[in-house]
């Protein structure tokens, strides 16, 4: 089963860019996921379990390393990547 997730991260920190960039960089390290980033959010596409494991792990790591942050996520069953042919 495939999964599409859209994530917006809002670190509660004055210097927020490194917190967001690190989160995105670590998601991009997983060669089995397709990660698309724009100025509003990051979208992650791939196998359901791999996407969930990566997103869950990175959210947990963010809270452990940087403290408070807000994550707004949309989870959609299927692969809605714009790079996939319809």
Phi and psi restraints in degrees (range 20) as a CNS / XPLOR table:
assign (resid 1 and name C) (resid 2 and name N)
       (resid 2 and name CA) (resid 2 and name C) 1.0 -100.9 20.0 2
assign (resid 2 and name N) (resid 2 and name CA)
       (resid 2 and name C) (resid 3 and name N) 1.0 157.7 20.0 2
assign (resid 2 and name C) (resid 3 and name N)
       (resid 3 and name CA) (resid 3 and name C) 1.0 -142.3 20.0 2
assign (resid 3 and name N) (resid 3 and name CA)
       (resid 3 and name C) (resid 4 and name N) 1.0 143.0 20.0 2
assign (resid 3 and name C) (resid 4 and name N)
       (resid 4 and name CA) (resid 4 and name C) 1.0 -119.9 20.0 2
assign (resid 4 and name N) (resid 4 and name CA)
       (resid 4 and name C) (resid 5 and name N) 1.0 132.5 20.0 2
assign (resid 4 and name C) (resid 5 and name N)
       (resid 5 and name CA) (resid 5 and name C) 1.0 -131.1 20.0 2
assign (resid 5 and name N) (resid 5 and name CA)
       (resid 5 and name C) (resid 6 and name N) 1.0 135.1 20.0 2
assign (resid 5 and name C) (resid 6 and name N)
       (resid 6 and name CA) (resid 6 and name C) 1.0 -112.9 20.0 2
assign (resid 6 and name N) (resid 6 and name CA)
       (resid 6 and name C) (resid 7 and name N) 1.0 126.9 20.0 2
assign (resid 6 and name C) (resid 7 and name N)
       (resid 7 and name CA) (resid 7 and name C) 1.0 -125.3 20.0 2
assign (resid 7 and name N) (resid 7 and name CA)
       (resid 7 and name C) (resid 8 and name N) 1.0 133.2 20.0 2
assign (resid 7 and name C) (resid 8 and name N)
       (resid 8 and name CA) (resid 8 and name C) 1.0 -120.4 20.0 2
assign (resid 8 and name N) (resid 8 and name CA)
       (resid 8 and name C) (resid 9 and name N) 1.0 127.1 20.0 2
assign (resid 8 and name C) (resid 9 and name N)
       (resid 9 and name CA) (resid 9 and name C) 1.0 -112.2 20.0 2
assign (resid 9 and name N) (resid 9 and name CA)
       (resid 9 and name C) (resid 10 and name N) 1.0 131.8 20.0 2
assign (resid 9 and name C) (resid 10 and name N)
       (resid 10 and name CA) (resid 10 and name C) 1.0 -125.5 20.0 2
assign (resid 10 and name N) (resid 10 and name CA)
       (resid 10 and name C) (resid 11 and name N) 1.0 88.7 20.0 2
assign (resid 10 and name C) (resid 11 and name N)
       (resid 11 and name CA) (resid 11 and name C) 1.0 -66.5 20.0 2
assign (resid 11 and name N) (resid 11 and name CA)
       (resid 11 and name C) (resid 12 and name N) 1.0 136.8 20.0 2
assign (resid 11 and name C) (resid 12 and name N)
       (resid 12 and name CA) (resid 12 and name C) 1.0 -89.6 20.0 2
assign (resid 12 and name N) (resid 12 and name CA)
       (resid 12 and name C) (resid 13 and name N) 1.0 68.1 20.0 2
assign (resid 12 and name C) (resid 13 and name N)
       (resid 13 and name CA) (resid 13 and name C) 1.0 -150.6 20.0 2
assign (resid 13 and name N) (resid 13 and name CA)
       (resid 13 and name C) (resid 14 and name N) 1.0 141.3 20.0 2
assign (resid 13 and name C) (resid 14 and name N)
       (resid 14 and name CA) (resid 14 and name C) 1.0 -61.7 20.0 2
assign (resid 14 and name N) (resid 14 and name CA)
       (resid 14 and name C) (resid 15 and name N) 1.0 -41.4 20.0 2
assign (resid 14 and name C) (resid 15 and name N)
       (resid 15 and name CA) (resid 15 and name C) 1.0 -97.6 20.0 2
assign (resid 15 and name N) (resid 15 and name CA)
       (resid 15 and name C) (resid 16 and name N) 1.0 73.9 20.0 2
assign (resid 15 and name C) (resid 16 and name N)
       (resid 16 and name CA) (resid 16 and name C) 1.0 -83.6 20.0 2
assign (resid 16 and name N) (resid 16 and name CA)
       (resid 16 and name C) (resid 17 and name N) 1.0 -22.5 20.0 2
assign (resid 16 and name C) (resid 17 and name N)
       (resid 17 and name CA) (resid 17 and name C) 1.0 -57.9 20.0 2
assign (resid 17 and name N) (resid 17 and name CA)
       (resid 17 and name C) (resid 18 and name N) 1.0 -48.1 20.0 2
assign (resid 17 and name C) (resid 18 and name N)
       (resid 18 and name CA) (resid 18 and name C) 1.0 -60.4 20.0 2
assign (resid 18 and name N) (resid 18 and name CA)
       (resid 18 and name C) (resid 19 and name N) 1.0 -32.7 20.0 2
assign (resid 18 and name C) (resid 19 and name N)
       (resid 19 and name CA) (resid 19 and name C) 1.0 -67.1 20.0 2
assign (resid 19 and name N) (resid 19 and name CA)
       (resid 19 and name C) (resid 20 and name N) 1.0 -41.8 20.0 2
assign (resid 19 and name C) (resid 20 and name N)
       (resid 20 and name CA) (resid 20 and name C) 1.0 -71.5 20.0 2
assign (resid 20 and name N) (resid 20 and name CA)
       (resid 20 and name C) (resid 21 and name N) 1.0 -45.5 20.0 2
assign (resid 20 and name C) (resid 21 and name N)
       (resid 21 and name CA) (resid 21 and name C) 1.0 -60.5 20.0 2
assign (resid 21 and name N) (resid 21 and name CA)
       (resid 21 and name C) (resid 22 and name N) 1.0 -42.7 20.0 2
assign (resid 21 and name C) (resid 22 and name N)
       (resid 22 and name CA) (resid 22 and name C) 1.0 -62.0 20.0 2
assign (resid 22 and name N) (resid 22 and name CA)
       (resid 22 and name C) (resid 23 and name N) 1.0 -41.8 20.0 2
assign (resid 22 and name C) (resid 23 and name N)
       (resid 23 and name CA) (resid 23 and name C) 1.0 -58.9 20.0 2
assign (resid 23 and name N) (resid 23 and name CA)
       (resid 23 and name C) (resid 24 and name N) 1.0 -48.9 20.0 2
assign (resid 23 and name C) (resid 24 and name N)
       (resid 24 and name CA) (resid 24 and name C) 1.0 -66.7 20.0 2
assign (resid 24 and name N) (resid 24 and name CA)
       (resid 24 and name C) (resid 25 and name N) 1.0 -43.6 20.0 2
assign (resid 24 and name C) (resid 25 and name N)
       (resid 25 and name CA) (resid 25 and name C) 1.0 -59.0 20.0 2
assign (resid 25 and name N) (resid 25 and name CA)
       (resid 25 and name C) (resid 26 and name N) 1.0 -42.1 20.0 2
assign (resid 25 and name C) (resid 26 and name N)
       (resid 26 and name CA) (resid 26 and name C) 1.0 -68.1 20.0 2
assign (resid 26 and name N) (resid 26 and name CA)
       (resid 26 and name C) (resid 27 and name N) 1.0 -36.7 20.0 2
assign (resid 26 and name C) (resid 27 and name N)
       (resid 27 and name CA) (resid 27 and name C) 1.0 -63.7 20.0 2
assign (resid 27 and name N) (resid 27 and name CA)
       (resid 27 and name C) (resid 28 and name N) 1.0 -38.8 20.0 2
assign (resid 27 and name C) (resid 28 and name N)
       (resid 28 and name CA) (resid 28 and name C) 1.0 -67.3 20.0 2
assign (resid 28 and name N) (resid 28 and name CA)
       (resid 28 and name C) (resid 29 and name N) 1.0 -18.6 20.0 2
assign (resid 28 and name C) (resid 29 and name N)
       (resid 29 and name CA) (resid 29 and name C) 1.0 -69.5 20.0 2
assign (resid 29 and name N) (resid 29 and name CA)
       (resid 29 and name C) (resid 30 and name N) 1.0 -19.5 20.0 2
assign (resid 29 and name C) (resid 30 and name N)
       (resid 30 and name CA) (resid 30 and name C) 1.0 -83.8 20.0 2
assign (resid 30 and name N) (resid 30 and name CA)
       (resid 30 and name C) (resid 31 and name N) 1.0 107.0 20.0 2
assign (resid 30 and name C) (resid 31 and name N)
       (resid 31 and name CA) (resid 31 and name C) 1.0 -66.2 20.0 2
assign (resid 31 and name N) (resid 31 and name CA)
       (resid 31 and name C) (resid 32 and name N) 1.0 -17.5 20.0 2
assign (resid 31 and name C) (resid 32 and name N)
       (resid 32 and name CA) (resid 32 and name C) 1.0 -85.8 20.0 2
assign (resid 32 and name N) (resid 32 and name CA)
       (resid 32 and name C) (resid 33 and name N) 1.0 -5.2 20.0 2
assign (resid 32 and name C) (resid 33 and name N)
       (resid 33 and name CA) (resid 33 and name C) 1.0 -110.7 20.0 2
assign (resid 33 and name N) (resid 33 and name CA)
       (resid 33 and name C) (resid 34 and name N) 1.0 147.5 20.0 2
assign (resid 33 and name C) (resid 34 and name N)
       (resid 34 and name CA) (resid 34 and name C) 1.0 -100.6 20.0 2
assign (resid 34 and name N) (resid 34 and name CA)
       (resid 34 and name C) (resid 35 and name N) 1.0 124.7 20.0 2
assign (resid 34 and name C) (resid 35 and name N)
       (resid 35 and name CA) (resid 35 and name C) 1.0 -121.9 20.0 2
assign (resid 35 and name N) (resid 35 and name CA)
       (resid 35 and name C) (resid 36 and name N) 1.0 123.5 20.0 2
assign (resid 35 and name C) (resid 36 and name N)
       (resid 36 and name CA) (resid 36 and name C) 1.0 -121.7 20.0 2
assign (resid 36 and name N) (resid 36 and name CA)
       (resid 36 and name C) (resid 37 and name N) 1.0 126.7 20.0 2
assign (resid 36 and name C) (resid 37 and name N)
       (resid 37 and name CA) (resid 37 and name C) 1.0 -118.8 20.0 2
assign (resid 37 and name N) (resid 37 and name CA)
       (resid 37 and name C) (resid 38 and name N) 1.0 139.2 20.0 2
assign (resid 37 and name C) (resid 38 and name N)
       (resid 38 and name CA) (resid 38 and name C) 1.0 -133.9 20.0 2
assign (resid 38 and name N) (resid 38 and name CA)
       (resid 38 and name C) (resid 39 and name N) 1.0 -171.7 20.0 2
assign (resid 38 and name C) (resid 39 and name N)
       (resid 39 and name CA) (resid 39 and name C) 1.0 -71.8 20.0 2
assign (resid 39 and name N) (resid 39 and name CA)
       (resid 39 and name C) (resid 40 and name N) 1.0 -13.5 20.0 2
assign (resid 39 and name C) (resid 40 and name N)
       (resid 40 and name CA) (resid 40 and name C) 1.0 -106.1 20.0 2
assign (resid 40 and name N) (resid 40 and name CA)
       (resid 40 and name C) (resid 41 and name N) 1.0 -30.6 20.0 2
assign (resid 40 and name C) (resid 41 and name N)
       (resid 41 and name CA) (resid 41 and name C) 1.0 -163.7 20.0 2
assign (resid 41 and name N) (resid 41 and name CA)
       (resid 41 and name C) (resid 42 and name N) 1.0 174.8 20.0 2
assign (resid 41 and name C) (resid 42 and name N)
       (resid 42 and name CA) (resid 42 and name C) 1.0 -120.4 20.0 2
assign (resid 42 and name N) (resid 42 and name CA)
       (resid 42 and name C) (resid 43 and name N) 1.0 133.4 20.0 2
assign (resid 42 and name C) (resid 43 and name N)
       (resid 43 and name CA) (resid 43 and name C) 1.0 -111.3 20.0 2
assign (resid 43 and name N) (resid 43 and name CA)
       (resid 43 and name C) (resid 44 and name N) 1.0 136.8 20.0 2
assign (resid 43 and name C) (resid 44 and name N)
       (resid 44 and name CA) (resid 44 and name C) 1.0 -125.6 20.0 2
assign (resid 44 and name N) (resid 44 and name CA)
       (resid 44 and name C) (resid 45 and name N) 1.0 131.3 20.0 2
assign (resid 44 and name C) (resid 45 and name N)
       (resid 45 and name CA) (resid 45 and name C) 1.0 -129.8 20.0 2
assign (resid 45 and name N) (resid 45 and name CA)
       (resid 45 and name C) (resid 46 and name N) 1.0 142.1 20.0 2
assign (resid 45 and name C) (resid 46 and name N)
       (resid 46 and name CA) (resid 46 and name C) 1.0 160.3 20.0 2
assign (resid 46 and name N) (resid 46 and name CA)
       (resid 46 and name C) (resid 47 and name N) 1.0 -163.9 20.0 2
assign (resid 46 and name C) (resid 47 and name N)
       (resid 47 and name CA) (resid 47 and name C) 1.0 -61.8 20.0 2
assign (resid 47 and name N) (resid 47 and name CA)
       (resid 47 and name C) (resid 48 and name N) 1.0 136.0 20.0 2
assign (resid 47 and name C) (resid 48 and name N)
       (resid 48 and name CA) (resid 48 and name C) 1.0 -48.8 20.0 2
assign (resid 48 and name N) (resid 48 and name CA)
       (resid 48 and name C) (resid 49 and name N) 1.0 -53.7 20.0 2
assign (resid 48 and name C) (resid 49 and name N)
       (resid 49 and name CA) (resid 49 and name C) 1.0 -65.6 20.0 2
assign (resid 49 and name N) (resid 49 and name CA)
       (resid 49 and name C) (resid 50 and name N) 1.0 -39.5 20.0 2
assign (resid 49 and name C) (resid 50 and name N)
       (resid 50 and name CA) (resid 50 and name C) 1.0 -66.7 20.0 2
assign (resid 50 and name N) (resid 50 and name CA)
       (resid 50 and name C) (resid 51 and name N) 1.0 -42.1 20.0 2
assign (resid 50 and name C) (resid 51 and name N)
       (resid 51 and name CA) (resid 51 and name C) 1.0 -63.0 20.0 2
assign (resid 51 and name N) (resid 51 and name CA)
       (resid 51 and name C) (resid 52 and name N) 1.0 -48.9 20.0 2
assign (resid 51 and name C) (resid 52 and name N)
       (resid 52 and name CA) (resid 52 and name C) 1.0 -62.4 20.0 2
assign (resid 52 and name N) (resid 52 and name CA)
       (resid 52 and name C) (resid 53 and name N) 1.0 -43.0 20.0 2
assign (resid 52 and name C) (resid 53 and name N)
       (resid 53 and name CA) (resid 53 and name C) 1.0 -62.2 20.0 2
assign (resid 53 and name N) (resid 53 and name CA)
       (resid 53 and name C) (resid 54 and name N) 1.0 -44.4 20.0 2
assign (resid 53 and name C) (resid 54 and name N)
       (resid 54 and name CA) (resid 54 and name C) 1.0 -66.1 20.0 2
assign (resid 54 and name N) (resid 54 and name CA)
       (resid 54 and name C) (resid 55 and name N) 1.0 -46.7 20.0 2
assign (resid 54 and name C) (resid 55 and name N)
       (resid 55 and name CA) (resid 55 and name C) 1.0 -65.5 20.0 2
assign (resid 55 and name N) (resid 55 and name CA)
       (resid 55 and name C) (resid 56 and name N) 1.0 -46.1 20.0 2
assign (resid 55 and name C) (resid 56 and name N)
       (resid 56 and name CA) (resid 56 and name C) 1.0 -60.7 20.0 2
assign (resid 56 and name N) (resid 56 and name CA)
       (resid 56 and name C) (resid 57 and name N) 1.0 -44.6 20.0 2
assign (resid 56 and name C) (resid 57 and name N)
       (resid 57 and name CA) (resid 57 and name C) 1.0 -61.7 20.0 2
assign (resid 57 and name N) (resid 57 and name CA)
       (resid 57 and name C) (resid 58 and name N) 1.0 -44.0 20.0 2
assign (resid 57 and name C) (resid 58 and name N)
       (resid 58 and name CA) (resid 58 and name C) 1.0 -72.6 20.0 2
assign (resid 58 and name N) (resid 58 and name CA)
       (resid 58 and name C) (resid 59 and name N) 1.0 -33.6 20.0 2
assign (resid 58 and name C) (resid 59 and name N)
       (resid 59 and name CA) (resid 59 and name C) 1.0 -65.2 20.0 2
assign (resid 59 and name N) (resid 59 and name CA)
       (resid 59 and name C) (resid 60 and name N) 1.0 -45.2 20.0 2
assign (resid 59 and name C) (resid 60 and name N)
       (resid 60 and name CA) (resid 60 and name C) 1.0 -60.7 20.0 2
assign (resid 60 and name N) (resid 60 and name CA)
       (resid 60 and name C) (resid 61 and name N) 1.0 -46.6 20.0 2
assign (resid 60 and name C) (resid 61 and name N)
       (resid 61 and name CA) (resid 61 and name C) 1.0 -60.0 20.0 2
assign (resid 61 and name N) (resid 61 and name CA)
       (resid 61 and name C) (resid 62 and name N) 1.0 -40.9 20.0 2
assign (resid 61 and name C) (resid 62 and name N)
       (resid 62 and name CA) (resid 62 and name C) 1.0 -59.7 20.0 2
assign (resid 62 and name N) (resid 62 and name CA)
       (resid 62 and name C) (resid 63 and name N) 1.0 -44.6 20.0 2
assign (resid 62 and name C) (resid 63 and name N)
       (resid 63 and name CA) (resid 63 and name C) 1.0 -67.2 20.0 2
assign (resid 63 and name N) (resid 63 and name CA)
       (resid 63 and name C) (resid 64 and name N) 1.0 -39.0 20.0 2
assign (resid 63 and name C) (resid 64 and name N)
       (resid 64 and name CA) (resid 64 and name C) 1.0 -68.1 20.0 2
assign (resid 64 and name N) (resid 64 and name CA)
       (resid 64 and name C) (resid 65 and name N) 1.0 -42.9 20.0 2
assign (resid 64 and name C) (resid 65 and name N)
       (resid 65 and name CA) (resid 65 and name C) 1.0 -83.8 20.0 2
assign (resid 65 and name N) (resid 65 and name CA)
       (resid 65 and name C) (resid 66 and name N) 1.0 -35.7 20.0 2
assign (resid 65 and name C) (resid 66 and name N)
       (resid 66 and name CA) (resid 66 and name C) 1.0 -119.2 20.0 2
assign (resid 66 and name N) (resid 66 and name CA)
       (resid 66 and name C) (resid 67 and name N) 1.0 -5.3 20.0 2
assign (resid 66 and name C) (resid 67 and name N)
       (resid 67 and name CA) (resid 67 and name C) 1.0 85.9 20.0 2
assign (resid 67 and name N) (resid 67 and name CA)
       (resid 67 and name C) (resid 68 and name N) 1.0 -138.2 20.0 2
assign (resid 67 and name C) (resid 68 and name N)
       (resid 68 and name CA) (resid 68 and name C) 1.0 -71.6 20.0 2
assign (resid 68 and name N) (resid 68 and name CA)
       (resid 68 and name C) (resid 69 and name N) 1.0 134.8 20.0 2
assign (resid 68 and name C) (resid 69 and name N)
       (resid 69 and name CA) (resid 69 and name C) 1.0 -155.8 20.0 2
assign (resid 69 and name N) (resid 69 and name CA)
       (resid 69 and name C) (resid 70 and name N) 1.0 150.7 20.0 2
assign (resid 69 and name C) (resid 70 and name N)
       (resid 70 and name CA) (resid 70 and name C) 1.0 -107.5 20.0 2
assign (resid 70 and name N) (resid 70 and name CA)
       (resid 70 and name C) (resid 71 and name N) 1.0 133.9 20.0 2
assign (resid 70 and name C) (resid 71 and name N)
       (resid 71 and name CA) (resid 71 and name C) 1.0 -119.2 20.0 2
assign (resid 71 and name N) (resid 71 and name CA)
       (resid 71 and name C) (resid 72 and name N) 1.0 126.9 20.0 2
assign (resid 71 and name C) (resid 72 and name N)
       (resid 72 and name CA) (resid 72 and name C) 1.0 -112.0 20.0 2
assign (resid 72 and name N) (resid 72 and name CA)
       (resid 72 and name C) (resid 73 and name N) 1.0 119.4 20.0 2
assign (resid 72 and name C) (resid 73 and name N)
       (resid 73 and name CA) (resid 73 and name C) 1.0 -128.7 20.0 2
assign (resid 73 and name N) (resid 73 and name CA)
       (resid 73 and name C) (resid 74 and name N) 1.0 145.9 20.0 2
assign (resid 73 and name C) (resid 74 and name N)
       (resid 74 and name CA) (resid 74 and name C) 1.0 -120.8 20.0 2
assign (resid 74 and name N) (resid 74 and name CA)
       (resid 74 and name C) (resid 75 and name N) 1.0 127.8 20.0 2
assign (resid 74 and name C) (resid 75 and name N)
       (resid 75 and name CA) (resid 75 and name C) 1.0 -113.1 20.0 2
assign (resid 75 and name N) (resid 75 and name CA)
       (resid 75 and name C) (resid 76 and name N) 1.0 123.9 20.0 2
assign (resid 75 and name C) (resid 76 and name N)
       (resid 76 and name CA) (resid 76 and name C) 1.0 -129.2 20.0 2
assign (resid 76 and name N) (resid 76 and name CA)
       (resid 76 and name C) (resid 77 and name N) 1.0 122.8 20.0 2
assign (resid 76 and name C) (resid 77 and name N)
       (resid 77 and name CA) (resid 77 and name C) 1.0 -64.3 20.0 2
assign (resid 77 and name N) (resid 77 and name CA)
       (resid 77 and name C) (resid 78 and name N) 1.0 134.3 20.0 2
assign (resid 77 and name C) (resid 78 and name N)
       (resid 78 and name CA) (resid 78 and name C) 1.0 104.4 20.0 2
assign (resid 78 and name N) (resid 78 and name CA)
       (resid 78 and name C) (resid 79 and name N) 1.0 169.0 20.0 2
assign (resid 78 and name C) (resid 79 and name N)
       (resid 79 and name CA) (resid 79 and name C) 1.0 -101.9 20.0 2
assign (resid 79 and name N) (resid 79 and name CA)
       (resid 79 and name C) (resid 80 and name N) 1.0 104.5 20.0 2
assign (resid 79 and name C) (resid 80 and name N)
       (resid 80 and name CA) (resid 80 and name C) 1.0 -101.1 20.0 2
assign (resid 80 and name N) (resid 80 and name CA)
       (resid 80 and name C) (resid 81 and name N) 1.0 20.5 20.0 2
assign (resid 80 and name C) (resid 81 and name N)
       (resid 81 and name CA) (resid 81 and name C) 1.0 -56.5 20.0 2
assign (resid 81 and name N) (resid 81 and name CA)
       (resid 81 and name C) (resid 82 and name N) 1.0 133.1 20.0 2
assign (resid 81 and name C) (resid 82 and name N)
       (resid 82 and name CA) (resid 82 and name C) 1.0 -66.8 20.0 2
assign (resid 82 and name N) (resid 82 and name CA)
       (resid 82 and name C) (resid 83 and name N) 1.0 -12.0 20.0 2
assign (resid 82 and name C) (resid 83 and name N)
       (resid 83 and name CA) (resid 83 and name C) 1.0 -86.6 20.0 2
assign (resid 83 and name N) (resid 83 and name CA)
       (resid 83 and name C) (resid 84 and name N) 1.0 -3.9 20.0 2
assign (resid 83 and name C) (resid 84 and name N)
       (resid 84 and name CA) (resid 84 and name C) 1.0 -91.9 20.0 2
assign (resid 84 and name N) (resid 84 and name CA)
       (resid 84 and name C) (resid 85 and name N) 1.0 141.1 20.0 2
assign (resid 84 and name C) (resid 85 and name N)
       (resid 85 and name CA) (resid 85 and name C) 1.0 -77.5 20.0 2
assign (resid 85 and name N) (resid 85 and name CA)
       (resid 85 and name C) (resid 86 and name N) 1.0 140.7 20.0 2
